[in-house]
Amino acid sequence: MYGETVTILHRTQTGTDRYGNPTYDWPEPGTIVTGCAIGDRGTEEPTNINRAPVYEGLTVYAPAGTAVGPHDRLVIRGVVYEVDGEALEWRSPYTPQIFSPRGVVVYAKRVEG
């Protein structure tokens, strides 16, 4: 199969903290999705006197039916990214099956620094 492999780490509630707030983890091995395409969304280096973070963004085009939540994480090329927003279905305007989903688009981000 063509494309890249992405691993989805689904957020799971693991308990509560001493204040009663839920605590979460992203257990491995996760869900392996093959046949993905990865696109660059660019990087950003905001100016801040006390900190120099770098924001990196990717767009993941996954097969139709891929289940990704807004709080999940993605392992892309060995690097862990946060899902940035809701996953969206995309549909091709160039096929007779215009109302059937063709894939899932997921935005991913990573902050370093």
PyMOL commands that set and color helices and strands:
alter all, ss='L'
color gray80, all
select strands_A, chain A and resi 4-9+12-16+22-25+31-44+54-63+73-76+79-83+88-90+103-112
alter strands_A, ss='S'
color yellow, strands_A
deselect
rebuild
show_as cartoon
